[in-house]
Amino acid sequence: MSKDKKTVLVTGGAGFIGSHLCELLLEKDFDVLCLDNFYTGRKKNIKKLIDNPNFEYIRHDITQPILLEVDWIFNFACPASPVHYQYNPVKTVKTNVMGAIHMLGLAKRVKARILQASTSEVYGDPDMHPQREEYWGNVNPIGIRSCYDEGKRIAETLFMDYHRQNQVDIRIIRIFNTYGPRMLVNDGRVVSNFVVQALRGEPITVYGDGEQTRSFCFVSDLLKGILAVMESDCNQPLNLGNPQEYSILELAEKIIKLTGSSSKLIHKEKPLDDPVRRKPDISKVKKLTGWEPSVDLEQGLLKTIEYFKQIL
């Protein structure tokens, strides 16, 4: 193997975003090591990659150290929906914190470039709108979401400290709501919930009044952003998301229309610490890399609905 061919490690590589990322990296002729403990990752997400000679999969939990020879690391290992990360909050914190320490230690040892998949959750229930990278967030440190929010915030702290203290070559992305094929049926996030309920003709569950907003980025757009940041020279956190903002009610109505469903809306109590508004300011990443999303919500939802039709 010529050394100009990079070996890349993707932790959480059998997950929703991780598996798409493994696929894209293989297309771009990288050697890909996919590491996953299958907590929310699925073997079928990487099934068609198994026979690729440039692909290797390792069953491992990043709360335990591991030694590998790699050039790049994409750290995506962590359950990302409230249903999954609140199921075992201690494990979620460990994955975020111990996982970051082990991956940064590996990057330091083998002089690899490492990218941390952080989240818009670091902004908590934001007072600033839209959210810019300079904003420090409004997070409840002892709430039911804090295993994830604070876990990711500490991971960012560790990344910056390893960079300052040990000159580790880091990248940090703050991912806003991403959706697309390979989301889990029981994911618990709003797009998959609504699509599954609509396709089954069940009532669509809206938490609170449904006026809270989110910005939805299709997975293929996000992947291009991830690579653009990894190839850039920016060591500071960068937002990756689609700045089009929709209320939860607008999303529900769109999904009912696109599925042709007869589902009715039912309202339930809003979960604790659920953010009221979410919208990324992506001017920084756009200026640095030229990246911006191009798939509009309707296009992306149609592809997502098609996927769920097949698996339901």
N, C-alpha and C positions, 0 to 999 in steps of 0.2 A: 504493500500500500504506500503510495507516495504521500509524504508528510503534508502536502498542501491540501489533502483531503481531511477535513476536520472530523474528529470524533465528538459527538454531542450526547450529553446525558439529559434526558427529560424525566424529572421525578413527577409522579402522578401521570405517567405517560399513557395509562390505559383509561384515563378519565375523559370527560366530555371535551375539554379544550386540549388536554395533553395528547389525546390520540390523534386529533386533527393536526396538531403541531408535529407529531412524529411523521405523519404522512407527508406533510409539506416539506420537512427536512430531507426525507428520503427522495422526494421529487427533485430537490436541489442538490442531490448527490452527496449528502453527508452520511457518515456512519452513525447510526442512531442506537443508543442504549436506552431502553425504556424501563424505568424502575417504578414498580407499583406494589402496594400490599393488598389491593382489591377491596378496600373498605367501601369506596363508592365507584372505583374503576371497574370496568367489565372486560373480561377476556374477549368477548365478541367485538369490542371496539378496535382491537388490534389483530383480530383473526386473519384478515387478509394481508397483514404485513409479515406474519410469521415466516413465510417462505422466502422473503426478500433477504439475500445474502448480506445486505448492509444493515440488517435489523437484528437486534438482540434484546430479549426481555429478561429482566431480573426481578424475581419476587423478593421484595425487601421493604422494610419499614424504616423511614428515615429518622425515626426517633433513636435508631441504632446507627453507629458510624459505619461507613463503608469506604473501601479504598479502590479507586478505579483510575485508569489513565484516560483523561478526557481533555479536550480543548475548550469546550463551552458547556455550561450547565444552565438548564432552564428549570427553576425550582417551582413546580406547580402542585406539589403534593399537599393537599389539604381539602377536606370536604368544604364545599362552598355554598351550600344552601342551608338556611336555618334549621330545617328538619334534621339534616345530617350532622351539622356541627354542634347542635344542642343536644343530640342524642347522647354523646359522650364528651362533655365540654372539657374535661381534664385532658383527654386524648387530643382534642383539637388544639389546646394551648401547647401541649408537648410537641405536636406535629409542627406547629408554627415556630416555636422557640428552639427546641432541640434540633428540629429539622434544619432550621436556618444555621445553627451553630455547626452542625455536622457538614452541611454542604459548603459553608464558607471555609471551614477547616480544610475540606478537600480542595477547594479552589485555591486556597493559599498554598497548600502543599504541592499541587501539580501546576500552579500558575495558570489556572483556567479563568476565562471570563465567565461571570455568573450573573444571571438575571433572576430577580425575585418577582414572582407574580403576587403583587399586593392588590389592594382592592379599594373601591370607592368607600367602603365601610370605614376606612380610617378617618373619613370626614364626619362620621356619626350622623346625627340629625342636624344638618348644616345650617348655620346662621348666614353663611355667604352663598349667594346664588348668582350665576353658576359657580361651581367649585373650581378654584384655581389651586395649583400645586403649593402655593405659599400659605394656604389656609391650614391652620393647625387642627381644625376639627372640633366637634362638640360630642364627645363620646362618654357614655356612662361606663366608668371602669368596673362597676360591680353588677352590671345588668346581665340579662340572660343572653345577650348577643356579644358580651365583652370577651368571651373565650376566643371568638373569631376576630372582632375589631381590634382588641388590645393585643391579641396574638400576632396579628399582621403588623400592628404599629411597632411592636418590639422587634419583629423580624426586620423592619425598615431600619430601626435603631442599630441593630447588629450589623446590617449591611454597611451603613454609613461608618460605623466604628471600625470594622475590618478594613474598610477603604482608607480611612484616615490613619489608622495605626499600623496596618500591615500592607498598605498599597494594593489590596485586592481590587481587581478590575471589575467593578459592579455596574449593573443596570437595575433600575426599579421601575416597574409599571404599575399604575393604579387602574385596575380594570373595572369599568362600569358594566351594568347588567348586560350579559352576553347570552345569546340564545341560538338555537339551531339544532340540526340533527345530532343524535347521540345524547341528548339530555335524557335523564332517567324519567320513567313514567311517574315514580313517586318522589321526584326531585323536590317538590314543595315550593319551587320558584314560580313566579306568577305566569310566565309564558307557558311553561309545560302544564301547570295546573289547569289553566283556562282551555288550552288546546285539548287536553285529555278529557276534561269535563264536557266540552262542546261536542267532541266526537262521540262520546258515550251518551249524549243527550241528557246528561245530569245537570242539575242546577249549578250555575257558575258562582263560586264563592268569592265575594268581594269583602275584604277586611276594611272596616271603617266605612266612611262615606264614598270611598273610591276617588276622591279628588286628589289624593297624593299622587305625585308624578314620578316617573322613571324615564330613563333614556336607554333605548334598547339597541345593542350593537350586534349585527349578525356575525357569526363565528368566523367566516372567511375574511371579513374586514379586519377583525381583531388580529388574526394570524399575520396579516401583512404588517400591521402595526408592531406586533411583537418582534418580527424580524428586522423591521426598520430601526427600532430602538436598539436591538442587540448589535446591529452593524454601525450604530452612531457612536459618538464620543461622549455622550452625556452620562455623567454619574449621578445626576439628581433625579428624583422621582418625576415621572411623566404620566399624565392622564391618558388613558386609551378608552374611548367610548364614542358613542354617536350623540352629538349634541342636540338631535331632535328630541323634544320633550313631549311625553304623552301622559295624560292622567290614566289611572288604572281602569276607570270606566270607559274611556276611549278605546283602550286596548281590548277590553272585554267585548265591546260592540263590534270592533274590527274582526275579532276572531269568530264571533257568532256569524257575521256576514260571510267571511271567507270559507267557513266550514258548512254553511247552509244549515246550521243547527237550530233546533227549536228550544234550546236551553234558555231558562229564565235566570235572572240575577237574584242571588240572595246575599244579604249583608250580615257579616259576623263582626264581633268586636275586634278592633285593631290590636295587633300584638304590641307588647311593651317595646318602647324605644324604636319603633318602626319609623324610618325617616319620612318627613313630609314631602320634601322635594329633592330630586337628584338630577343633576345635569352637568356634564363635564365641560370645562373650558379647555379646548384642545389646541389653543393658539400656539402653545409652547412646542408641542411635538410636531405640529404642522410646519412651524418655522424651521425647526431643526432638521426634519427628515422629509418634509413634503407630504407626510401621510395624512389622509383623512378618509373616513368611511364613504362607500359609494352605494351600498345596498340599502334601498329604502325599506321601511317596515313591512309594507305589503308583500314585496318580493320575498323577503326573508321569512315572513310568516307562512307563505305558501309552501316554501321548501320544508319548513319545520312541520307543518300540518301533514304533508306528504309522508314524511318520515314516521310520524306517529300513527298514521293510517296503517302503514305496513306492520308496525310492531304490535298494534292493538288487535 
